């Protein structure tokens, strides 16, 4: 029986040491800010 938490091939993708979802969230927030100030 193998333990999946110590599997060396199953590594989470990171972006500069942070989860990839955080980079996606940052991009969405920047687009929202750009759109908001662009409409003003």
Secondary structure, 3 states (H helix, E strand, C coil): CCCHHHCCCCCCCEECCEEHHHHHHHHHHHHHHHHHHHHC
